[in-house]
Amino acid sequence: MRRISIFGATGSIGQSTIDLIRREKELYDIVALTGGANIAQLAADAIELKAQLAVTAYGDKLPELRAALAGTGIEVAAGAIALAEAANRPADWVMSAIVGAAGLKPGLVALEQGATLALANKESLVTAGPLLMQTAKKHQARILPVDSEHSAVFQALNGEDIKTVKRVILTASGGAFRDWPLEQLAEATAAQAMKHPNWSMGARITIDSASMFNKALEVIEAKEFFDLRSDQIEVLVHPESLVHAFVGFCDGALMAHVGAPDMRHAIGYALNWPHRRPLPVEMLDLASQGQLNFQSPNLQKYPALRLARVVMEQGGLSGTVFNAAKERALDYFIAGQIGFCDMSSVVETVLDDLCATTDLIDVDVTLDNVQHIDLIAREAIDALVVHGDLKLVIRG
């Protein structure tokens, strides 16, 4: 039996992973499940899958989790230290689906155990790409991409020489506001941003899709994972979300990965790699689909994509600053304290200021340095928004 741990089990990626596992439960031994505040879901999944350990990220939720699993024999724990200790338990395959920079340390710990890391936590590569890749190499572990775009590139590269790759094109749905004119975006609300036209995802990632911050992170992630240059990575808006990525080669060939907008495909590919197995995903009827549309993204409408280029050119820990500032700006937008367009403005200001005033370019990419700069960037966003250093309209 394969030993499996799922970090972020109660989120959309985690639930899709569990959906695949429960169909063939006899093949897997569930070492650990971790989640956030949805204790009822975490406990139910732990019981169903007979997990050895269940961990909530929130210390104040431990009594609730303990009560929900009383008498089951399942161990319970809570907090960041408990997450790292769960990742330290031997497993063959670990799903990294914690949202945000919080997913970095558990992923690193899992790699140190030699596990195969199915990486849905794009922030790990954005904030500490070299560290993550070096850790995998040192411990003879493997990282498999789970973002649909990066899984698509990974599959298109199967059997190919990366040196023959000229370009990689990541597609984007355009999110909730793809048909909105630029001048209306300033009034967009969090509730509106959470209405994704194609995908069913968590609230934060859905808003990030609407702002294209999610795609900006994926551009940086592609650079780190596939060791590409910034100028080799392109983005196209593709409303149908059926082509997940293209890979262009030196002979002019363009390899496309096409599939239904269902994350169980990318998850299932990573779960079964290096083999393919049947998955419960829709088989496309392209004749019924009729047409596929593509267009270049409007960088005025989606400034996050421009900022991703800045990060890739600067290197160092600029990705850590970018991600931390983005996460904190999103908190303020959800709380109604800044507008939709203000998110990119405050992120750009903090990115420019910190990269100009601190030595982020040549600093070693260590976990301590990443966590230190992450904290500084979050505090910078707080100062910018709360004290009005930008001429923002603070709502509420």
N, C-alpha and C positions, 0 to 999 in steps of 0.2 A: 504493500500500500504506500502511496505517496503521502508524505507529511506536508500539510498545507497550513499556512497562516494567512489571514486576511486582515490587513490594517486599513481601517475605514470601512468596516463591513456594513454599516448602516446607511452609507451614502449610495448614490445611484450606481457607481461602478462596483462597489462592494455587493450590492443587492443583485446586480447582474451576474457577478461571479458566483454568488451563492446559488442563483437560479441554475447555472450550468452544473455546479457540483452536486446539487440535490438530485439531479437526474441520474447520476451514477455514484451515489454515496458510498457504495461498496468499494470504490477504487481509492478512497481518500481517508486519511487520518487527520482530523482537524486539530492542529496544535493550539492555535490561538485565534480569537476573534476580538477585534477592538472597534470601538465606536465612540460617539460623542454623547449627546444628551438623550438620544432615543433609546432609553434603557429597555423598554418593552420589546422593541425589535431585536436589540442585541441579545437579550435573554432568550427570546423565542428561537432565534437562530442557533444560539449556543446549545440549547436543549435538543433541537431537531438534528443538528449535525454532530452532537456528542463531543463538543469541543473540550479540550483539556482545561482551557483558560479563557476567561472573558475579562476584558479591560475597558473601562471607560476613561476618556481623557480628562474628565472632570472629577476632582476629588470629592466635591459635595454630592455627587451622584452615587458614591460607593455604597451607602446604606441601602439605597433603592435597588441597586444591582445585587447586592448580597441577599436581600429579601426575595428578589425574583428568582434567584438560583438556589435558594435554601433547600437542602435535601437532595440536590442533583449530583453532588460530588464534583461539580465544576468549580475550579478555583476562580476567585475574583480578585481584582486589583484596580487601582485608579491612579491617574496622574502621569506626568511625562516620564518619570523614572520607571514606572510600571510598564509603559509602552516600550521603552528601550530594553527592559528585562524580558518582555515578551518576545521581542525581536531576537534576543540572544538565545532563545530556545531552538534547538536544532530543527530545521525544516528543510524540505527539498525545494519548495516553491513558495514564494511569498508575494502576495499582492500588496503593492504600495499604493493605496488609494486615499490616504489622508490628504485633505485639501490644505494647501498652503505650505509655508516653510516648516511647519511642525512635522511634516513627513520626512524631512531630511535625515535626522538622527536614527530613527528606526530603520530606514532603508540602509544606511551605512552599517549599522550593527548586523543586519541580516546578511549583507554582503561579506562581512568579516567572518561569518559562519560558513561561507561557501555556498550559500543558497542561490538559486535562480530568482532574481528579482524582477517581477512583472511590474513595470514602472508606469503607473497612471499619474503619479505625482510629478508633474512637469517642473514644479518649483525646485526640485532637487537638482536637476541639471542646470536650471537658470541661475541658481544661487551658488552652486558648488560643482559645476560640471567636471572640471579636472579631478577634484577630490573623489567624486563618485566613480569615475572611470578608472582612476588609479587604484582605488580600493578593490574594485572588481577584479582587476588584473592581478593585484598582489595576492588575493585569496582564491584565485582561479574560480571565481564566481562569474555568473553571466547576468547581463541586464537585457530584458526583452521589452520593447516599447509597447505600451497599451493605448496611448492616444491613437485615435483612428488614423490620423494623418501619418504618424511616425511608423505605425504598424504597416501602413500601406507602402511607405518607402522601403521599409525593411523587407517586405515580401517582394517588391519589385527588384530589389538588389540581390535576391537569392541566386547564387551562381554567377553573379557579375563581379567584375573588378571595379572597386570604388574609384580607381584612377581613371576609368573611362567615363565617369559621370561628369557632365558639364553643368547641369542645372537640376534643381529639385523644386517642384511647384506644389505648395501646400494650398489646399482649397479652404474657403471659408463660406459659411452660409450667409454671412452678413448680419445674423442675429435679428433681434426684434425690430430694429430700426433701419433695416436695409433699404426700405422704400420711403423713409422719411427724408424730407429736404433738410439740409444742414441747419437752416435757420430755426427749425423747430426743436432741435435736439436740446437746447438749453432748458426747455421746459419739461423734458422727459422725466418721468418718475420711476422709482425702483419697481413698482408694481407693473408698469408697462414694460420695463426692461426684462422682466422675468418671464415674458410670454414668448418663448422661442418658437419659431415657425416649424422646425423640423425635428429637433432633439428633445428628449425628456431628461433633464439634468437638474442638479441642485441649484438653489437660488443664486449663490455667488458665481458659479461658473457660467450660469445663463446670463447674468448681468455682464460678466467679463466678455461673453460672446457678443453682446450688443455693442460694447465699447471697442471690441477687437483687442482688448488687453490679453485675452486668452490666446488669440492668434499671435500676438507679439511674443508672448512667452514661448509658444510653439516654434516660432522662427529661431529664437535663441536656442531652444532645446534641440532643434535639428542640427544647428551648427555644432553643438557640443557632442551629440550622440554620434553623428556621422562624420565628424571632423571636416566640416565644410567651411568655405569662406562665406562671408556675408553676401558677396555678389553672386554666389551660386544659388541663393535661396530666393524664391519668388512667392507671391501670394496672388491668388485669383479668387474673386467672389463667385461662388457657384451655388445659386439658390436651391437647386434640387438636392444637394448634399449626397450625391450618388458616387461621384468621382472623389476619392479621398486624397489622392496625391498623384502627381506625375513625376517620373524620373526621366530626364533627358540625357542621352549618351553622346559621345563624341562623333558617332556616325550619323547623327541627326534623328535617331529613333527616339520616340517618346513612349515610355511604358506607363500605362495608367492602371490604377487599382480601382475597380468599380464594385460597389456593393450597397446594400440597403443601409440606411442610417440607423444602425443597431449596434451598440457597443459590445454586444455579445460575440460579434465576429472577431474583433481585435482581441478581446479577452480570451475567447476560445482558442484563437491561434496561438497565443502565448501559453495557455494552459496545456495545449497538446503538442507544442513545438518539440522536436522538429518534424512532427507528423501532422497531417490534416485528418480531422475526424468530422463526422456529420454534426451540424449545429442547428439549433431551432431558429434559424433566421430566414427571412423572406428570400425566395429566389426571384430575381428581377425579371420583369417582362419588359424588355427595352422597346419592343414594338408599341406597347401600350403607353410607355413613357413618352415616346414621340420625339422629344428633343432635350438636349442638355445645353445650358446657357453658362457663359463665363464672361466676366468683365474685370477690368483692373480696379482695385480698391481706390476710393477717393481719400487721399492722405489728409485732406483738410477735415474730412468727416471722421477719419480714424487715425488721429495723430499717434496713437500707441504704436502703430507699425513703423513710423519714422523713428520713434524713440528706441525701438528694438535695434535698429541699425546703429544708433549711437552707442548702445550698450555693447554690441558685438565689436565695434571698432575700438572702443576704449578697453575692453577686457578687464582683467583683474576682478575685483569684487563689485564692479558696477552693476552686474546682474543681481547681486544681493540687494543693493540699494533700490534698484528698479522694482523688484518683486515686493520688498517690504513696504515701499512707498505706495505701490499699487494696492496691496492688501489693506493698508490703513486708510487710504483714500476711499476705497470701497466701503469700509465701515462707516465713514462719515456720509457717504451718499445714501446708503441704506437707512441711516438714522435721519436723513432729511436735512443734514447740516450744510451740505454743499450740493451743487447741481451736477447734472450728468457730465457736462463739458468741463466743469471745474476739476474733475478727477485727473484728466491728462495734464491740466495746467499745473496743479500742485506737484504731481509726480515729476514733471519736467523741471520745475524749479528746484526741487530737492535733489534730483539727479545731477543737475548742473552745479549746484552749490557744493554738494558733498564731494563730487569728483574733482572740483577745482580747489577745494580747501583741505582735503585729506589725501593721503598717499594710498589710493586704492588700486592703482594700476599695477604696481610691482609687488604688492603684498602677497605673501603666501596664502594659498586657498586652503586654510585649515578650518576645522569645525569651530574652534574658538574664535577665529577671525570672522568667519561668516556670521556667527551668532552675535558678535560684538557690533559689527556693521549693521546687521539687521535691526538691532535695538536702536542704534543711532538714527537710522533712516525713519523708523516709526516715530521716534521722539521729534524728529525734524518736521514730519507731517503734522503732528499734534501742535507744535509751536506755530506752524504756518497757518493752520486752519483756526485754531482757538484764539491766537493773538492778532490775526488779520494782517500778517505781513504781506500777503497778496491782497489786492483790492477785491476780495470775494464778498459776495452777498451771503452771509451766514444765515441760513434759514432756521427758524425755530428758536 
